[in-house]
Amino acid sequence: MSKITRDIEHGNFRDSENLIAELDRRLAEDDAAPNDTVSWEVIRADALARWNT
């Protein structure tokens, strides 16, 4: 079990219901379009390009 899951289950977030709803929304979005992704290599290259300019 991940730390975030434990924290949610133990109520360690003030807005845990909002967090759970947001995570559920993101999971549903991912399930609806599983191929709509960006690779880590692309994310890293874009971030490095911004920081190195």
C-alpha positions as CSV (number, residue, x, y, z in Angstrom):
1,M,0.0,0.0,0.0
2,S,1.4,3.4,-0.9
3,K,1.9,6.2,1.5
4,I,-0.8,8.4,-0.1
5,T,-3.3,5.5,0.1
6,R,-2.5,5.1,3.8
7,D,-2.8,8.8,4.4
8,I,-6.1,9.0,2.6
9,E,-7.5,6.0,4.5
10,H,-6.3,7.5,7.9
11,G,-7.8,10.9,7.1
12,N,-4.4,12.7,7.1
13,F,-5.5,15.1,4.4
14,R,-7.8,18.0,5.3
15,D,-9.7,17.7,2.1
16,S,-9.4,13.9,1.6
17,E,-12.8,13.7,-0.1
18,N,-11.7,16.3,-2.6
19,L,-8.4,14.5,-3.2
20,I,-10.1,11.2,-3.7
21,A,-12.5,12.8,-6.2
22,E,-9.6,14.4,-8.1
23,L,-7.6,11.1,-8.2
24,D,-10.8,9.2,-9.3
25,R,-11.3,11.9,-12.1
26,R,-7.7,11.5,-13.2
27,L,-7.9,7.7,-13.2
28,A,-11.2,7.8,-15.3
29,E,-9.5,10.3,-17.7
30,D,-6.6,7.9,-18.1
31,D,-8.8,4.9,-18.5
32,A,-10.8,6.7,-21.2
33,A,-7.6,7.6,-23.2
34,P,-4.8,5.2,-22.2
35,N,-2.7,6.1,-25.2
36,D,-2.9,9.8,-24.6
37,T,0.5,9.9,-22.8
38,V,3.8,11.8,-22.9
39,S,7.0,9.8,-22.3
40,W,9.3,10.7,-19.5
41,E,12.0,11.5,-22.0
42,V,9.8,14.1,-23.7
43,I,8.8,15.7,-20.4
44,R,12.5,15.8,-19.2
45,A,13.7,17.3,-22.5
46,D,11.0,20.0,-22.4
47,A,11.8,20.8,-18.8
48,L,15.5,21.0,-19.5
49,A,15.0,23.2,-22.5
50,R,13.0,25.7,-20.4
51,W,15.5,25.7,-17.6
52,N,18.5,26.0,-19.8
53,T,17.3,29.1,-21.8
